[in-house]
Amino acid sequence: QGVKANVLFFDARPAQEASWTNKLWVYDLRTNMHFTLKTNPLKRSDLDEFVECYRPGAMHERKPTWDEKKDPEGRWRAFDYEELVKRDKMNLDIFWLRDKSLEDSDDLPDPAVLAQEIADDLAAALEQFRGVAEELGEGPNP
């Protein structure tokens, strides 16, 4: 299913006892998106909605695109600080969109696409492990 990752943005502020914020904004570009390194790479245009929602110069104007009733497919929403600290170990692996491929097997990607995604993931992982081995002084291992 491609590489899954989270990107976190922080403002550098001095430490203090109280929280600097009361909301965590999250954009879900993982659920129902199938990016791969070779067959369907992430493009700049895939980030357009996020860039529009993020509003770095006007954070107070942020508005969620997700609404339980009006837009349950919206990818941008806020979570209250109090809600987050109650999570087990304050886990930030947050999901709210339903993965369509898990609901209906008819929505699963074609087996050839799945096979290529797996091959791409394995090739990328092998390349990363070779880099680690080289850094550890073991040298490349064919």
N, C-alpha and C positions, 0 to 999 in steps of 0.2 A: 504494500500500500504506500510505497514511497517513504521518504524521510519525514518523520514527525518531529517538530521542534517548537519550542516556545522562545519568543524574544521578549525580554523584559527591559523596560525603560525606567530609569530612576533619575530623580533630581538630586544632585549632591547638596545635602544640607547637614548642618551640625547635629550631632546626637542630642537627644533630649528625652525626658521621661515619657511624655505623651506622644502619641502617634502624630506624624506630620500630615496625615491624610485620613479621610474617613471612607474613601472608596478606592477600589481597584478596578480599573477598566480592562476588559479582556476582549480581544478580537479572535474568533475561532476560524482559522484558515486551515484547520486539519480535517474536520468532519465533512464527509462527502466530497472531498477534494482529493484527487489522485495525481499528485505530481511525482515524476520520476526524473532521474538525472539525464536520461537519453530520450525517451519517447514522449514525455510530457513535462519538460522542465518549467520551473517557476519563472514567470515573466514579470516585468515591471507592471504591466497592466493588471496582473492578478492582485496587486496591492493597492490599486486605485481607491477602492472603497475604504480600506483601512486608513490610508493617508487622509482622505476626506473626513473620516470620523475622528481621527486622533487629535487634530487641531492643537498642535503644540503651542501656538501663540495665543490661544483662546480656550484654555482647558475648561473654564467655567461655562462655556457654550456647548460642551459635549452633550450629545443626546443619543440614547441607545437606539439601535435599529431592531433589537429584539423586544418583543412584547408577547407574553404568554398567550393572549387571545388574538391580538391584531397581526402579529408577525412572529410566529414561533420558529421561523427559519432565519431570523435576524442574527447576524454574526457578532454584533457589537453590543456589549452590555456592561453594567457596573455591578460590583458586589460590595456590600457594606463591610467595613472593617470588622465589626462585631460578628457578622456572619462568618467571616473567614477565620477568625481566631478560635471559633468553636469547632472547626474541622479537625479531624484526627491528625495530630502533629502539624497542624496548619497546612495541610496538603494543598498545593495549588494546581493539581492536575484536575482542572475544572472542565466539565462537559455539560452542555444543556441541549445541544442539537442532537436529534436522533439520527443515528447512522443508518441510512436507508438500505445499505447492503446487508445489515443484520436483520432487518425487518422482513425483507422479501428476497428470496433467492433469485428471483427474476431480475433484480437490480444489481446483481453481482457483475463485476466486469468480466469480459470474455476471458476464458482460461489462458489464451495466448497473451493477453495484456497482463494478467496476474503473474504468469510465468516470467515475462520480461521484467516486471517490477521487482520480483524476487531476485532475478539474475542481476539487475542493476544494483539493488541493495547489497547483495553479496559481494559484487565487484567493488563497490565503494567501501564496504567494511574491510575487505582484503587489502585494498590500497592504504587505508588508515592504519591497519595493523602492521603492514610492511614499514610504514613510516615510524611507528613506535619501535619496531624491532631495530631499525637503523639507528634511531636515537639512543637506544640502549646498548649500542655497540655490537649487536649480533650481525649486522649487515643484512642485505636482502637475502631472502630465502625463497627460491623458485618453487 
